[in-house]
Amino acid sequence: MPKRQIVAPQADPDAGADAGPLEQAFQAVRTELELPTSYPDDAAAEAQQAAESAQLPERDETAVPFFTVDPPESKDLDQAIHLERAGDGFRLRYAIADVPSFVRPGGALDAETRKRGQTLYLPDVRIPLHPEVLSEGAASLLPGEVRPAFVWDITLDARGETQSAEVYRAQVRSQDRFDYDQVQQAIDGGTADERVALLKEVGERRIALERERGGASLPMPEQEISREGDTYTLSFRPVLASEDWNAQISLLTGMVAAEMMLHAQIGILRTMPAADQEALQRFHRQAAALGVPWPAEQPYGEFLRTLDRSDPKHLALIHAATSLFRGAGYTPFDGDVPDQPEQAAVAAPYAHVTAPLRRLVDRFGLTICEALSRGEQVPDWVRQALPTLPDIMRSTDELAGKVERACADAAEAAVLASHIGESLAASAVEKRDKGVLVQLKDFAVVGSCDGAAELGADVQVKVVSADISTRKVVLEIV
């Protein structure tokens, strides 16, 4: 299911009563959902000891000039990339933080990470899966620091198709740390070195292959919140092409991992059923009703790529399309392979193995693939954990969804609190049993609204009330 992410300035832990109303609302979300504020002493002690006694693999790839691409504020760096030409194709080396080397199976830290499942992202703070001494320190692929890593070594042909792949443990040292804007500007300006320039070349080839497979994506843009005095502003941040290219490297690696697992008949896949015919037919009818052309022979994934968020009718379809991305989960197997191994949006089997600092299941997937690549047996502690992982990840995904919705509600209430009584321009993006969902045109706000309107219609809505503390907004069509 596509996610809506809101980014805000980092919280000030010493603000206390001086925190603004929105900051207080985010704190209330943490309290209400009983989110952890610290690590148990025994788990924290294990993490500290692991950080101080980190063991490096014998294989040394510190001379490889890896680079990372992450949001500018990120310190939990899971992934580092190196790309080079190989004949008429490419060689990718993709270093992934070796979290298993820091977490003892059966220990207190292992138990706590299984409770947490994933890093939770609130607009103003992160609640990490692993203590920061690891996630932002000893295990993070920070520039200039020697770190243990799993290195995926993948060769691609001229079209970007996988030719060979292995994964091994090695010590690495990332050379450069970039954010998405820096990568985009360097490539657009022609100043990127070959490592970075190849990210675009390989990324575009992988996007073309995704289209051939019938893959689909529906990126929901980040909403960024800013404050000036008592007034809050919420804006959409457009998705950069560099983010898509970078995502393709992770998708490629996840597909390689899934094939390894299926061949060996052991692993855990990220699966999602294809959208059923009824849902697709309903989506076709919505497009027709809005007057948005959709050629009969065009797959829905390709159609989604043609939609423009600035067009209110297209925006309505983007919201409607979320119904096509449901049912994702994790499918473990040890012996018989799953009857349905595919992730429908990827249009291929796929596994999560590239974000072990932030997502629990990746630690197990990486350990499986590294053992298989060496021709060794998968460790017993991994085999025993496989059946338990889907429930852990399902429950933590549900919690992350609650956090996301609550924070979005609070942020949107904060933005509209200074506009109570005003009439604002909006577009109807979804019909509901009671009222409609609208996207305000001059604000990055999506909210439920009392009244009736045709899908995609331009409407005027009145802000009846907006309460930050209760995270409630009341809108009505006028």
N, C-alpha and C positions, 0 to 999 in steps of 0.2 A: 504494500500500500504506500503510495507516495506520501512523504512527510512534509509538513509545513514547519519550518524552523525559524525561530525569532532570535536575533542576536542583539544583546544590549551591552553597555559598558560593564566591565568587571565589577563585582560587588566589593564594597568596602566593609571588611569584617568588623571594623571598629565604629561604624556609623551609628549603630543602635537607634535611638529615638530620632536622630537627625536624618535617618534615611528617608527618601521621598516616598510618597504613597505607593508608587508602583514597585519600588524595591521592597517595601513592607509586604506588598501582595505576593511577590515571589517568595519571600521568606515564609509567608503563611502557607503557600503551596507545599513547601518543604516540610513544614510542621504537620499539615493536614494529611499528607501522604506518608508520613513517618519515614522520610528519607534519611539515610544515615549521615551523621555529621563528622564521624571519625571512624578509625579502624579499631577493632579490639586489640588490646595490648599484645596478646600473643601473636596475632597476625602481623601487627606492625613490627614487632621484634624480629620475626622471621624475614620480613621484607628488608629490614635494615641489615641483618646479617647476610642475606643473599647479595645485597648491593655491595657490601664490603668485601665479599669473598667470591666475586664473579669469576668463573672459569672460562677462558677463551678457547675456542676450537683450535686444533693444530693447523688446519688449512688457513692460509693467510691471503686475503684478497683486499688488504688495506691500500694497495696501490691502484685499485680500480676507482676511478673518479665518480663515485655515486653522487646523486643529488636528490634532495627531497622537495616535494611540492605540497604545501599545506596552507591553511589559513594563516595569516600573519601572527595571530596570537597563540597558535598551537605550540605546545611543548611535548606532547605525547606523540612522537613521530614513529609510526609503525613501519613505514615503507621508504626505501631509497631505490632510485632507478639508475641504471646505466644502459644506454642504447648505442649500438655501433652497426655499421654496415658489415655484412658477411656475404661476399659474392654479390649476387643480384638481390639478396634478401637482407635480413637483419638478425642481430643477436641481442637479446634482452637478458640482462641480469637484474633481478628484482630482489633486493634484500629486505627481509621481513624480520622484525625484532624477535629474538629468540627468548620469548617469555617462558617456555617450559624449563629453560636452564635456571630460572630464578624461583620457580614455584615447585616445592617438594610435594609430590603426590601424597595425599592423606594427611598433610600438615594443616595447621591453623589457617595459613594464607590460602591454601587450596580450598578449604571449606568456606571461607568468607567470600572468595570470588565466585563460588558456585551459588551462594546466596544472592549476590549482586547481579551476576549475569552479563552486565554491560555497563559502560560508562553512561551516566545520565546527563544530558545537556539541558540545563536551564538557561534562560537568556543571560543571566548575570554570573552564574557559577557552573562548574562541572562537578559531578559527584563521581569520582573515578572508580573504575573496576579494580585497579591495583593502587597501592599507596604511591604517593608522588615520588618517593625516593627511588621507585622503579619506573613508574610510568612517565615521569618527566626527568628522570635521572639515569640510573645505571642501565636500564633496558631500552631507553629511547635512542633512536638513531640521530643524535644531535651532531651538527657539523664539527669536524675536527676531533671527535672522540672515537676511540676504538671500541667496538661493541660486538658481542656475539650475535650472529644472525643466521636465519635460514636463507640461502640464496637459490632462487629459481633461475636456472640457466636454460633459456628457451630460444631455439632458432626458428625463424620465420622465413617463408619464401617471399617473392616479390609482391604477392597479393596480401601478405600478412597472415597466411595460413600457417599453423604450427607444423614444423617438420620434426623436431625432437625436443625433449624436455627432461630435465632431472632437477632434483633439489638436494642440497647438501648443506651442512653446517660449515660456517667459515667466520673468521673475524673480518670485519669491514670497518671502514672509516668514511663516512659521508664527507664529501668535499664542500658542497654548496647547499645552502638552504634557500629555497625560493618560495614565494607565495604565487597564487594564480595570476594576479595582476602583473607581477614581474615577468612571468613566463610569457603571458600574452603580449606584453609590450615588447619584449625582446624578439619574439617571433615576428610580430607585425612590423617592427622596425628594422628587421634584418640584422640584428646584433647578436642573436643567440648563437652559441657555439653548437657544434654538430650534435652533441649529446642531447641538448634541449630541442634543437630544430627537428631532430628525428622523432621527438614526442608527437609533434603534429603529423609527420608523415606516417608513422605507424598508427597513431590514433585514428587518422582518417581512413586508412585501409581497414582497420578493425570495424569502424562504423559502417563502411560499405559492406563488409561481410555480415554484420549484424542485420543490415537491411535485407541481404540475400536470404538469410535464415528466417526472416519474418519476425525478428525481435522488435520490441516496443519499449519506449521509455516515456515517462511523464514527469520531468523534473519540476518540482514545485519550488519557486524561487524563495530565497531567504527574505524574511521581513526584518528590517533593521530599525531599532528603536533609539531615539535620541531625546535628550531632555534639555530644555532651556528655561530656567526658572521653574514655574509650575506648569509649563506646557510641554506635552510630549508629542513627538512626531514619529510616524511609522511609515517606512518606505520600502518598496520592493527592490532588491538587488538583482539585476539581471545575471543569468548564468553565463559564464564565459566559456568560449570554445576550449580553452586550456583545461577547464574542469572536466569536460567531456573526454578530451584526449587522455587525461590522467586516469579517469574512471575506466577507460578501455583497457589499460594495462592491468588493472585489478581484475576486471572481468575475464580477460584472457587467462590470467593465472588461475582464477577460480574454475574455469572450464578445463584447463589442463589437470588440475587437482582432481576434479570429478572423474575424468577419464581414468586417471590412475586408480582411484578408488573402485570404480566399476570393474576395471580389468582384474583387480585383486579380490573383488567381492567382499570388501570391507571398507566402511567409511561412514560419513554423514553428509548428505546433500542438502542444499537449500532448494526446495521444490515449490512450485506453484502451478496449479492446474490452469489450462487454457481457459479463457473466458468462454462461458457456455453460449450456445447459439441464441438463446433468448436474450441474454444481456447484449450480445452484439447486434441483434435485430433492433432492440430498443435504442441502442446508441445510433444505429443507422437512421431510425425514425426521428430521433432528436436532431441529427444533422440536417435531414430533409426539412423538418419543420422550421429550422432556423435559416434555411436557404443557403447552407454551406455546401458547395459542390463536393461530392465524394464519388469518384468513378467506381463502378461496380467491381472492377478487377483489382482495385487498389487495396492491399492489406491494411488492417486498422493501424498497425504500427507505423506504416508509411504515411497514412493519413494524419496521425497525430503530429508528425514532424512538420506538417504544413500549417499548423495552427499558430496564430499570432495573438499573444496575450493582450495586445493593445486594441484588438477588435472585440467589442462586447459579445458578439455572437460566438466567436471563437473561444472567448473566456468561459462562456457558459458550457461549451463542449468539453473544455479542459476539466472543469469540475465534474461534469457528467462522466468523464472517462475513468475517474477513480474507481467506479464500480467494476471495471475490467481487470483491476489489479488486486484481486482478493484471494484469500486462501493460501498465502505463502506460509511455509513452515519448514521444519527440519525432518529429514527422513534418514534414520540410521539403519545400517544393515551389516550383518556379519554372517556371510554364507550366501543365501539367495539375494540377488539384486532386486531393487524395487521394480514393480510393474510400471510405475510412472516416475521416471528419474529426472524429468526435465523441469527447469524453471522457465515457465512459458514466456515471460518478458525477455529473457535472454535467448529463448528458442534453442536451448541446449542444456545438457546436464551441467550443474554448477555447484561449487562448494565454497564456503567462506573460509579463507585461509590467509587473508592479507591484513587483518586488523586485530592481532592478538592482545595488544595493550588495551583495547577498547571493547572487545567482544569475546566472551568466554569460549564459544564453540571453536574459534579459530585455533586455539592452543592445541586442541585435540586433532583437528584436521591436519595441521602442520606436522605433528608428531607421526601421524599415520603415513603421510606422503613421504616424509624423510626416511622412515623405516622401509617403505616399499621401494623407494629409489635405491636404497642400499641392498635390497634383496633380503632384508631381515624380517622377522616376525614383528607385528604390531605389539607394543607392550601391553601386558595384562591390565594395567591401571587404565589404559585408554579403552580397551575392549569392555571392561566392566562399566565404564562411565557412559558409553554410547547410548544405551537405552534411556538414561536419565536426562540427557541433554535437551530433547525436544520440549519437555515440560518446563525445564529451567528457562529456556529461551522464550517460550511462549509467555510465561508469567512476567518475565522482565520486559518483553516487548509491550505487553498490556500496560505495565506500570509506566514505561516511557511514553506511551500514547496518552495516558492520563496527565502526565506532567506537561506534555506538549499542548494539549487542549486547554488545561487550566492557565498556563502562562500566556497562551494566545488570547484567551478571554480577558485576562487582566490587562495585557498590553493594549488591546483594542478599546477597552473601557477607559484606559488612561488617555488615549488619543482623543476620544470623543467627549471626555468630561468637560472640555472647554467649549463644546459646540451644542450643549443642551438647548433645545428649542429651535435650533436652526434646521432648515431644509437643505438637503445635500443631494447632488446628482449621483445616481447609481445605475447598475445593470443587474437584471434578474438572471442569476446563473443556475438556479436549481429550484424546481417546484417541490414543496413538501406537503405533508398531510395538513399542517397548519401553517399557512403563510408561504414565504419564499426565502431563498438564500440570495443575498445581494452582495455585489462587490461595489464599494463606493469608488467613484471615479477619481476623486482628488485625494484620497487617503488609501493607504495599503491595508484596508479593513474589509473583511468578509464576515457578514453576520446575518442571523435570522431576522426576518422582518414580518410584522403583521400586515395582512392585506393580500391582494391578488395581483398577479402580473403574468404576462406571457414570457416564456423562456427567451432570454436574450433581449427583452424590451428595456428601453431606457425609462427610468422612473425617478421621481423625487421622493426622498424618504426624510422623515422628521426624526431627530434624535430626541426621544421622549425622556430617557434617563440613561446615565452611564455611571456606575458605581464601581470604583476600582477595588474597594475592599471586598465586595461580594462577587466581583468579576462578572457583573451583569450589565448588559446593554439592552435597552428596549428601543426598537426602531419601528416606525409604521409608514406605510405608503400614503402620500398625501395627494 
